[in-house]
Amino acid sequence: MAVHGVGTDTAGQLLVTAGENHHRLHSEAAFAMLCGTAPLPASSGRTNRHRLNRGGDRQANAALHRIVLTRLRWDPNTRAYVERRTKDGLSKREIIRCLKRYLAREIYQSINTTTALDLAA
């Protein structure tokens, strides 16, 4: 819950998704794939774009979405990121996809450091 925007419900859901044996997640990309936030290419013709993976744990994806919406509302760094990416020409849907992937990376690192501290104690 040390991550900005994460409440008890969303933290619980993400911990359930990571599982008791979180060491099976060998990288942040594996955690993102498990949460359904790994980008998949969805390009055709001249367009070059990505979409979120439709697989994975839907409840974890919903939890990440709630956290992103909270950050969009209250976090000034996220708001600045949205403004910058909007100027780059991305749609709001694409920006939220990027934020979910970034958030999955941040939460994966938080889970690993927390358990490393627990094991040391």
DANOR-V721090 format. One record per residue. N is the residue number from 0. OMEGA is omega as a letter, one per 20 degrees, with the letter a starting at -180 (NA if undefined). BURIAL is # if it has 16 or more other ideal C-beta (glycine too) atoms within 10 Angstrom, else .. D_LAST is the distance of its C-alpha to the last C-alpha in whole Angstrom. Layout:
BEGIN
n omega burial d_last
N OMEGA BURIAL D_LAST
N OMEGA BURIAL D_LAST
END
This chain:
BEGIN
n omega burial d_last
0 r . 19
1 r . 19
2 a # 22
3 r . 25
4 a # 27
5 r # 25
6 a . 25
7 a . 24
8 a . 26
9 r # 26
10 r # 22
11 r . 22
12 a # 25
13 r # 23
14 r . 20
15 r . 22
16 r # 24
17 r # 21
18 a . 21
19 r . 18
20 a . 18
21 r . 18
22 r . 18
23 r . 22
24 a # 22
25 a . 23
26 r . 24
27 r # 24
28 r . 28
29 r . 27
30 r # 25
31 r # 28
32 r # 30
33 r # 29
34 a # 29
35 a # 33
36 r # 32
37 a # 33
38 r # 37
39 r . 39
40 r . 43
41 a . 46
42 r . 48
43 r . 52
44 a . 55
45 a . 54
46 r . 51
47 a . 48
48 r . 45
49 r . 42
50 r . 41
51 r # 38
52 a # 37
53 r . 38
54 r . 36
55 a # 33
56 a # 31
57 r . 33
58 r . 31
59 r # 29
60 r # 31
61 r . 33
62 r # 29
63 r # 29
64 r # 33
65 r # 32
66 r # 30
67 r # 32
68 r . 35
69 r # 33
70 r # 32
71 a # 36
72 a . 37
73 a . 34
74 a . 33
75 r . 35
76 r . 34
77 r # 34
78 r . 38
79 r . 38
80 r # 37
81 r # 40
82 a . 43
83 a . 42
84 r # 42
85 r . 45
86 r . 47
87 r . 46
88 r . 48
89 r # 45
90 a . 45
91 r . 43
92 r . 42
93 r # 41
94 r # 39
95 r # 37
96 r # 37
97 r # 35
98 r # 33
99 a # 32
100 r # 31
101 a # 29
102 r # 27
103 r # 26
104 a # 25
105 a . 23
106 r # 21
107 r # 20
108 r . 19
109 r # 17
110 a # 16
111 r # 14
112 r . 12
113 a . 11
114 r . 10
115 r . 9
116 r . 6
117 a . 5
118 r . 5
119 a . 4
120 NA . 0
END
